[in-house]
Amino acid sequence: MAILRMIKKSSATRDIPKGHFAVYVGEMQKKRFVIPISFLSEPLFQDLLSQSEEEFGFDHPMGGVTIPCSEDLFIDLTSRLRK
């Protein structure tokens, strides 16, 4: 799966705890978030990844996965996934 190769590649060069990966979120300014890999199996998060693939393909400008949504929406979604 291409997204997992991207995560492994970007995670290897950053200070990211084991079992987590970095994503960049925001419509204009991009902010880096470190989230658990377990989110990859969540349907809500998979929808965001599909949107990311449609907008960027697998050529992400920040060097990691870029999620094309507002920070507020992303924080709300990840808060729900953590419960």
Buried (B, 14 or more C-beta within 10 A) or exposed (E): EEBEEBBEEBBEEEEBEEEBBBBBBBEEEBEEBEBBEEBBEBEEBEEBBEEBBEEBEEEBEBEBBBBBBEBEEBEEBBEEBEE
